[in-house]
Amino acid sequence: MKARILLLIVVIVSLAVPIPALADGIIIPEPPPCIDCPPPPCPEFMPCPPPNPMVQLVIRYHQVDVIIEDQIAVTHVDQVFYNPNDWAVEGTYLFPLPADAAVTSFTLWVDGEPVEGQILDAEQARQTYQQIVSSLRDPALLEYAGRGAVQAHIFPIPPQGERRIELEYTQALAAENGLVRYVYPLSTEKYSAWPLESVSIDVDVRSSQPIRAVYSPSHTVAISRENPNHVRAGYEAKDVLPDSDFALYYSTGENEAFHLLSYRQPDDDEPDGFFLLLLAPSPEVSTEALPKDILLVLDRSGSMEGEKFRQAQDALIYVLEHLNPEDRFNIIVFSTGLDTYASSLRPTDEAGQAVEWVNRLSPAGSTDINRALLEAAALTDTERPTYLLFLTDGLPTEGEVDSQKILDNFRGSAPDNLRLFPFGVGYDVDTFLLDSLSQENHGASTYVLPGEPLDEILSSFYSRISTPVLTDLALDFDELAVYDLYPEPLPDLFQGSQIILVGRYRKGGETTVTLTGDVNNQSQTFTFSDQQFAIDSSQEESASDATLAAIPRLWATRKIGYLLNQVRLNGPNQEIIDQIVRLSIRYGIVTPYTSYLVTESMPLGAAEQERIAQEQLNQMQSMATAPASGQAAVEKAADQASMAAAEAPAPQTGEAVNRVRQAGARTFVLAGEQWVDTAFDPEQMETIKVAFLSDDYFALVDAHPELAAAFALGPSVIALADGAAYEVVPEDTSVPAIQIPTESATAEPGQIPSEPPPTEAVPGPTETSSPAQPASQNPLPCAGGLLPILLVPLGLLWLRLRQQGS
């Protein structure tokens, strides 16, 4: 009997909170059956024990294919669920619809057979979500409280079996501020117990008008422009837990692509706003590419011998074969000495002869970087845009070898119109020199790691910059105060590309933005009036939109990348380290040099952040200067450059995957078993306690929708809303009622807005329920069906069993 008691206790502990299997589509599984169970109720002396521990369903893969034609989107979802349990599993399938979706038709297929389903509007879905949350004691679905859903019953998935589900729906996409937005509800994946084995999203956009800007604020996507009216965007990952919905913006038309997205926090801890600008060349400007000069500077020292040099030759030949008719070029190769293709810039029609010259080159000698750079500067024509592509795999070993003196020499010789793009090949390169050269000359460094294809990387880069249409860009925001813009200065604008600018602003409101730039050495001005920067989050319906909530983290990602670069190139100082620590904690951006999010105890208030920053500074100042070359230096330089130029917020990696979560624009860190908002300062704030799953709990989510994503993290959370800190405590905790504003709520304070549907959300056992399993798989005496599992304190349970004479 004691063995039975111990078994029962172990099972109860292991199943204290049953977890549904969640993906972009969600299966809420029914509990497994029980053999030889007496009909409920269970014997008076003990509660009904739970069924066998449910192992969450595994999502083998899901694939999303989207076709958008003139703002009509057809989304096809293909998912495979795997049942790792030793018994069949059936349940209810829910697919949270995108918040702005107006589904005109949908088809649900399971293993090739059509399945009858129901479309729930936002109110029906909210009631369904709340019922499931209450029944399973799992708040994961709260995040989707403002969305509709598709619901259907899923028949049994056999043990170690799979069930393929395909869903297709159609929606009309609206244009906001000239941008068409598509959103796919991918964020449900973050609640999966295992990483998703494979996920891919392919969006095929076709339009009767030219497609201009294409951008995802949520994920790093590959963009392929098939023709002016046809674009494909793709995202793919393996072994990943996606933590945000997939969003894609695009614009069409004949005017300049200038699109503003702005966001203000739903509270006052960040009073200033965030904005993102998309700039793309208009068809008028891009019909004629600006004549440009290309300087190709190649390291031919002995260390380039072999595959590296052959790939470098192929890369140079690609550039020569893709010059525009009005371009000019020259080639400089350097080692111990210096060779140039010609004494001056040459026209495009000589490219064929230059290809033959490149094919005759061979590596030998040392590395005189200083002389090669000065020769390139002397060849530059100050009247034309000039792009210097500099390839090297080594440190300076000939002539001037001091990196700072090389920088000083080039700084005194290079004209303002020269853009320098270094390519460091391998680990034996001077990252300080290459990054300083690019930073001071409006370029960007690229590091080609061992085994990576140099020819493909360089040719892909050149295809992006081959056709400049506007150079020396500058923006004026009239009387609107903006600051912390990244990138700064703005790069040149090229045909088929776009510039993504992020920054902060003060008061907001309507303003006129002026863009200036040079076309054929003539200044051009573009005026964009009536640009609206959000004034108050409560005045904007889209302020709580998760796609806009990604803007603050994107801005923080770029700023941290920029600041880390400054520390690496110029050394640490107190102000920069303070900023890195504060931004890293506030926005949940973990880097190899800012690991406090996963090593420190939460929460971290202002005093703790100051302590960490001082410790970091002391540690950096006491350490010897890190070498500028070698594998660690190159990987660090590449990581920081990637952050500074990021097009999507930094993803979580390593230990942070399990400890750091995003909920809207906020960051939460797991402290013990509690998720804590990183903006919570225990020295400055007191929490307002609300019992988990109480009436006030649901009413609070209705009143403050921004809390839904935070409360969805788990049953123990500290989250901020309207300047107040709310702490979710165990449901049996006695706490005073909360004063909840009714004007923004859908229910009176302390009341659940309406009764949920009685049976549809989580169907009970029917004639189609799972067949009984062998007794050896279900040794427990009884099960509680779909009723919530009632847990009695283990000490009381033990005492009662002993009283029965066990």
N, C-alpha and C positions, 0 to 999 in steps of 0.2 A: 504493500500500500504506500509506503514512503517513497518508493521509486516512482510510483504513479504521481504522487504529489509533486516530486521534483520535476518530473517531465512536464506536468501541467504548468508549473511556475515558469519553466524555461520557455515554453511555447507562448504563454501570456506575455512575458517580457519581450519576446522576439516579434510579437505582433501587436504591440501597443497601439500603433497607428498604421493601418493598412494604407498602402500607397497605390494609386491608380497608375496604369501604364500611360505615359504621356508622350505625344509626338506632336507634329503640326496638326494631325488628327489624333484624337484621344480615345482610348478604349478604357472605360470604367469596368473592370472585371467584377463578376459576381464571385462570392466566396466559394471555395471548393466544397464538394459534398462531404457528408459524414456517414460512415457505415454504422448500423445498429444504434441509431440515435433514437431515444424515446421522443415522442412529440413534445414540443414546448408546452408549458414552462418546464425548466429543469427542476431537479429536486430542490427543496426549499433551503437546504443547508449550504448550497453553493451556487454561484452564478453560472450561466452557460459558458463553457470554455470556448475560445475562438476556434475556427476551423484550422486546417493545416496552414502553416506559414506560407503566404502567397509570395512567390518570387515574381517580381515585376516583368511584364512582357518586354522583350528586346526588339528594338526597331532595326531590322537588317539594313534597310536603306529606305530613303524616299527621294523621289525624283519629281521635280516640278517643271513642267513645260508650259510657257505662257506665250500666246500669240496676241499681239495688240495691233489692231488695224483701225486707224483713225479714232482712237480713244475707246474702242470696244475691246475689252480684254477677255480672252477665254483661257482659263487656268485649268490645267490637267494635273492632278496629283496622283502619284503612284507610290504606294507604301507597302512594305512587307513587315508584318508583326510575327515574331517567333515566340512560342510558348515553351519556356525552359522547365515548367513544372511537370510532375509525374501524373497529372490529371488534366482533363480537358478544361478549357476556360472559355466562358462566353460572357458577354456584357453589352454595354451601351457604347456606341461610337458617337463621339461629338467632334465636330469640326468648328472651332470658333471663327466666324466669318470676319474678314477685315472690317475695321470700324466704319469705313465709308462705303462699304459694298452694298449695292442694291441688286441682289441676285435676280436675274430675269429667268434663268433656268438652271437646273442642276441635274446631274445624273450620278447615282452612286452604284458602283459595281463591287461585288465581293467574289473573288475567284471566277471572274468572267460572267457572273449572273447578276442581273439587275436586282437591287434591294430597295424595298419601299422605305422611304425616309420622310422626315418632316423638317420644314424650314421654320425655325423659331425666330421671332422678332427679338429685339433687344430686351424687352421686358420679360418675355417668356424665358429667354436664355438666362437672364439674370436670376430669375426664380429657380431655374433648373440648377445653375451653378451653385447658388446658395444652399439648395437642398443637398447637393452632393458634398459640398464643403462640410455641412452639419453632420451628414450621415457618416462620412469617412474620417471626420476630424482632420481633414487635410485642406488647407486654404489655397492650394495651388491655382484653382480656377478663378479666384477672386479677380485676378488681373484682367479677365475678359468680361467683367461685369457690364461693360458698356457696349458689348458686341452681341450680334445675333449668333445663330449657330445652325448647323445641319445635324440632325440626330437620327440614328437608326439602330436597330438591334442587330448584334453580330452573333451568329450561331457558333457553336463550340469550335475552338481551335484545339486539335488533339495534342496529347503530350508530345513534346519535342517536334511539334508541327508548326506550320506557317499559315498565315492568312494574308492574302494579297487584297488590298483595298484600293480602288481607283475612284477618284472623285473629280468631277468636272463641273465648273460653274462659270457663268458669264456675268460681267458687270460693265457698266458704263463708267469711264474714268472722267472725273472733272478736272478742269484746268484752274489752278490757283496762281495768280500773278504771272501768268504766261507759262507756268510749268504744269505738265501732266504728271500725276503721281500714281504709282502702282505700289500696293503693299501686300505682302504675303505673310500670314501669321506663323512665322518660324520660331518665335520666342518660346513656344510651349516646350520645345526640345530641352530647355535648360532644366526642366524638372525630371528628366529621365535619370534613372539610376545608373545607367551605363552610357558611355559615349555612343553617339550615333555612328554606325559603321561607315555609312556613306550618305552624303547629301549633295544634291546638285540642283541648281535653279538656272534655267535657260529662258531668257526673255527675248522674243523676236518682235521687234517694233517696226511696223510699216506705216507710212503716212503719205497722203496725197501732197503734202508740203514738205520741203526739206527739213530734216531732223537736225537740230542744232546741238544744244548742250545735252549731255547724257551723264547722269551722276547718281551714285548710291551713297547716302550718308551713313548707312548702317554696315555695309560689307565692302570689302575690296573686290571689285569685279573686273573681269577682262571685257573690254569693249572692242567690237569689230564693226567697222563701218563698211557694209557691203556696197552701198551707193548712197547718194545724198538723201534718199528717201527710205533707206532700209538699214537698221542697226540691230546688232545682236549684243546682248550683255549676259555674261555668265558668271556664276559663283559655284565653286566646288570645294568640298572638304571631306576629310576622313577622320574617324575617331575624334569627333568634336561634339561638344554640347553647346549648340547655338543659344545665345542669351538675348537676342533681340530680333524683332520682326525684320524681314527683308523689305527694303524700300528702294524704289528706283524712280528717279525724276527724269523727264526729258521735255524738251521744248521744240516747237516747230514754227515755221514762218520765215518771212523775208527780212525782218528787221534785225538789228543787232541783238545778240543773245546776251542780255543783262538781266539776271534774275536774283532777287533778294529773298533770303529766308532769315527771319529773326525770331528770337526766343527769349522770354524772360522766365525766371524761376517762379513757381507758384507760391513763393514765400519771400521773405525779405532778407534772408541771410546772404543773398547775392543781388544787391539792388541794381547793379548794372546789367544790361542785356548782352546777348551774344548774337552775332550775325554771320551769315555765310553768303558770299557773292559768287555766282557763276558767270564767267565771261567767256564768250566764244566769238570768233570772227563772223561778221555778217557776209552773206554772199557777195554784196557789192564790193566790199574791200578785198575779199579773197579771190576775185576773178583773175587778178594779176598778182603773182607772187613778187615780193620785193627782190630785186637783185641783191645777192649776198656774196661774200667772200668766205671760202673755206680753207683753213690752214690745217694740214694733217702733219702732226709731229710724232714720229715713231722712234722708240728706243730699239736700236739694232745691236745692243751689246751682246756679248757672248752668252749671257744668262737667258737670252730669248731663244736660244737654239732649240730646234725641234718643232713640236706641234704648236706651241705658242706663236712662233714667228710665222708659220704657215697660216694660222688663223688670222693673225694681224694683217698679213698680206691680203687675204680674202676680204677682210673688213674694209681695207683701204680701197680695193677694187670695187666693192659694192658702192661706196660713196662716190667714186669717180664716175661710175656708170649711171648714177641717179642724180647728177647735177641738173639744175634748171638751165634753160638756154642762156639766160643773162648772167649766170653765176661766173665767178672766177675762182681759181684754186692755186695752191702750191703745196709741195711736199718737202718736209725736212726730216731727214733721218740722222740720228746721232749715236755715237758711241764714244771712243777716244777722240775722234774727230767729228766733222760735220759735213753732210752732203745735202744739197738741195736739188730738186728737180729742175728748177729754173731760177734765174736771178730776180724775177718779178712775178707778180700774179698773172696767171695764164687763163685764156678763155676756155669755155666748155668744150669747144671743138678739138682741143688738144688732149682730151681725156684718154683717147685710145693710145696715144704715144706714152702717156703717163702710166697706163696699165702695164705696158711692156717694160717700162723702167722699174716699176715696183716688182715685177716678176723676176728681175735680175738681181734683186737685193739679197744679201746673206748676212747673218749676224756674226759679229766679232768685236772684241775690244771692251773698253770700260764704259762709264756712264757720265757724260757731261751735260747734266740737265740745265745748268745755268746758261751755257752758251746757246743751247737749242731754244730756250725761251726768249732770250734777247734777240736772236735772229728772227723769230716769229713776230715779235713786237715791231721790229724794224720793217717788216713786210706789210704791216697793216695800213690800209687806206682809211683815213679818218672820216671819209665821206660815205662809207657804205657799212652796213652791218657785217661784222666779222665774227666767225665762230672758229675757235681754236680747239681741235680735238687732240688731246695729248695722251699718248699711250706709253707707259713704262712699267717694267717689272722689277725695278731695283732702286737702291739708294744712290745719291750722287757720290761718285768715286773719282771723278776727274774734274780738273779745274776747281771752281768754287764748290766746296762740299758742305758749307755751313748753311743750314736751311733758312735761318733768319736773314742772312746776307743775300741769299738767292731771292727771297721775297722782296727785300728792299730794292735789289737791282731791277726786278721785274716791275715793281710798283712805280719806279721812276721812269720806266720806258713804255709801258703799255698805255695806249689811248683809252678813253672812256667807252668807245664803241666796241671794244673787244670783249667777247664772251668766252670764258675759258672753261672747258669741260675735261677734267682729268679722268683717265681710266687706269686704275692701279691693278696690275695683273699679278696674282699670287700674294704671298704674305710678306715678301721682302721689299716693301715699299714704305716711303715716309708719309704716313697719314697726316702728320702735322703740316707738312709742306703742301701736299695735294689739296687738303681741305681748306687751307688758308688761301691758296691760289684761287680755288673756285669761289670761296666766300667773297673775296675782294674783287672778283671780276664777273659777278652776276651769273655764275655757272653753278654746276653741281658735280660732285665726285661720284664716280661709279667704281665699285670694287668687284673685280672678277676673281672669284675664288678658284683654287685648284680644281680642275675637272669641269668647270663651267665653260660653255662655248663662247669664246671672245668674239668670234666673227658674228654670231647671232645677236649677241648683246649690243655690239657697236652698230650693226646694220639696223637693228630695231630702234636704237636711239636716234640714228640719223634720219630714219623715216619720219620721226615725230617732229624734227626741227628743220626738215628740208625746205619748207615753204613758209618763211616768216611773212606776216601780213601787217603787223603793227609792232614797233619797237619803242623802247624808252617810255613805258606806260606810267601814268600817274593818275591818281583818283583824288577828287575833291568832294567832300561831303557837305559843303556849304556851312551852315552854322551848327550842324550836328557834331557833337564831340565823339570821336572814335579814337581807339588806342589799341596797342598790342595786336597789330596786324601781322599775319603770317600767310604767305611769304612776304618779306620786306627786304629789299625792294621787289616790285613786281617783275616777273620774267617777261620776255617777249612773248607775243601771241602768234601762234602758228596755225596754218590752215589744217582743219581736221582735228584740232586739239582744243583744250579749254583751260582756263585758269580757275582754280578754286581758292578763294581768299576767305579766311576766317578772322574775326576780330571781336572786340568789345565796344560797346557804346554806352553813353550816359543816360540822358533823359528819354530818348526816343521821340517818335512823332514823324510827321511827314517832312521830307526834304528833297532837294534836287542833288543828284550825284553827277559829277562831270568827269568823264574819262578823256585823257589826252594821250597822244602817242605820235610817233613819226611814221610817215609813209613816204618813201623816196625822198628822205631828208626834208620833208614838209610836215609841219605840225598839223595834226588833225584833232578836232574836238567833237566828242559825242556827249549829248546831254540826255539824262534820264530823269524826268520829273516825276513827282507824285510817288516817291519811294517811301513806303510806310515801315518804320521801325517800331516794333511792338512797344507800347507805353506801359501797359499793365496786363499781366497774364490773365487776370479775370475777365478782361475785355475781349480776349481773343479765343475763339472756340478751339483753334489749333494749338494753343499754348501748351496743352497737356498731351499733345500728340507725341507718341514715342519717337517718330521719325525726326521731329524738330528737337526733341530732348537729347538727341545724339550730338547736336552742335556743340554744347559746352565741352563734352569729352573730346571731340575732335580738336577744338581749339586748345584744350589743355594738353593733348597729345603732342601737337605741334610745338607749343611753347616749351614743354619739358624737353623735347628733342633739341630745340634751339638752345636752351639754357645748359643742357649737358654738353653740347658742342662748345659753348663758350668756356665752360670749366676745363674741358679737355685741351682747348687751344690756348687759353689765356690764364689758366690756373683758377683755383677756387677763391671766392670771397663770401663774406657773411650774407650779403643781400641775395646773391644768386642761390646759395644753399637754402636759405629760408624759403625762397619761392618754390624751389624744387620739392622740398619737404611738404609744404602746405598744399601744393597742387597735386602731388602724388597721393596724399591722404584723402583730400577732398574728392578727387575724381577717380580714385581706385586704379591708378596707373603704376604698375609695378615694373621696375627696371632692375637690371643686375646691380645698380648702384643705389637703389631706393627700395630696399626690401622690408622696410618697417611695417608695411601692411600685413605681412605674414609672420613677422618675428616679434612684434610688440603686442602688449595687452591692450585691448580696446575697452572703452573709447579713448581717443587721444584728443584732449582739449588743447587750448592755445598754449598753456604752460608746457604740456608734454611735447607738443610740436617744436616749441622753442628749444627744449632740452635735446631733442633728437637732432635738430639742425646744428646745434653747437657741437654735439658729439661727432657728427659727420664732418664738420669743418675741421675740428681738431685732428680727426683721423686722417683726412686728406693732407693737411699741412705737415703732419709728422711722417708721412710716407715719402719715399723717394719718388722722383718724377717718373711716371710710367714711360717705358720706351715707346717711341713713335712708330716702330715697325714690329713685325712679327704677327703671328696668328691672332693673339688677343687684341692687339692694337687695331688690326684690320677689321675684325669682327665687331669691335666696339664702334669704330668709325662708321661701318655699314649700318649697324643698328640705329645709331643716333641720326644718321642721314635719313633713314627710313621713317623714323618718328617725325622729324622736322618737315618731311614732305608728305605725310600720311594723308590719304583721301578718306579714311574711315577711322573711327576711334581705335586705340590700341586694344587688341584682344588680351584676355587673361591667359597666362601660361604658368606652367609649373605648379607650385603649391597654391597659388592664388586662384586656380580654377575652382578649388573646393571652398575657399575662404572668402572670396570677393564676389559680390553680385551687383548688377546694375538694376535699378528699378526707376524707370523714367530717366530723369537727369541726375538722380541721386545714386550714391555708392553706399553699399552696406558691407560690413565685414563681420564674419562669424566670430563672436567672443564666447567661448564655451559652447552653449546651445542657443545663444541669443544673437540675432542679426541686429547690428547697431549701425545707424546712420552715421557716416563719418563727419557730418556737420554737427553732430550732437556734442556739446561741451558740458560734461558733468559739473564743472566748476561754475558754470554760468546759468545752467538750466535745471529745472525740476520737471520730472515726467508726470503726465496725467495718465493714470492707469485705467485700462479697459480690459475686461475679462474676455478671454478667447471665446468666440462663438456666442457671445451674449447679444441681446438686442441692441445695446449700445455699439457693439463691435460692428454689426452690419449697418446700423444707421450712420455711424461715423464714416464708413466707406462710401455710403451714398452721398453724404454731405461733402466729403473731400475725395473726389475720384482719384486724385494723385496718390492717395494712400493705398489704393487697391493693389497696385503692383508691389508695394512694400509689404503689406500684410500677406500677400501671396507667398512670401518667402518662407514662412513657417509659423508655428504657433507662439513663438517668442520673438518679439521685434520691438525696437525703439525707432520710431520714424517721426519726421518733422512735417508739419503742415501749418501754414499761416503763422509761423513763428512759434508754435507750441510743439512740445515733444510728447508724443503718445507712446505709452509702453503697454504692449500686449502681455498680459499675465495669465497664468493657468485659469481655466474656466470655473474652477471651484473657489477662486479667490473672492473675498468680499471686498468690493470697491464701491465708492459713491457713484451715483449717476453722473453722466457727463452732460454739460450744457452744449448741445449741438445746434448750430444755426440752421433754421428751417428753410430759409429762402433758397438755398442751393441744394437742399435735400429732397428726396422723393418720399420721405416719411417723417412722422413726428419723432422728436428725440426719444430714444429708448425703445422705438418700435421697429420691427421688421416691416418694410413697406407693404407687403401683401403675402398671403399664404402661398407657398410653392405648390406646384402640381403634385397630387398625391402619389402617383405611381409612375408617370412616364419617364422621369429623369433616370432612375435606376431600377429597371424592371426586376420584379421578384421572380422566383422559380415558376416555370410554366411547364406545359407538356414538352416544350423544346429544350428544357434544361439539360445540363450535362448528365450523361449516364453515370450510374453509380460506379465507383472505383473499387478495386480489390481491397479487402479489409486491411491488408498489410500497409496500404498507403494512407489509411485514415484511422489511426488507432484511438482517436478521442471519442468519448461517449456521446457528446451531443454538440450541435452547432446552433448558432443564433440566427441563421438566415441572413437577411439583409439589415436586421436591426443593428443600431450602433452597439459596439462591443463595450460592455460595462465592466470596468476593472475595479475590483475590490482591493484595498491595500493588502499586500502579500502577508503581512503579519496577521491580519484579521482572518484571512483565508486559511492560513496554517492553523490558527487557534481553533477555528470551527471544525476543521477536519479532525484535529486531535480529540475534540469533544465527542466526536462520533465513534470514538473507540478505535481509531486506526493504530 
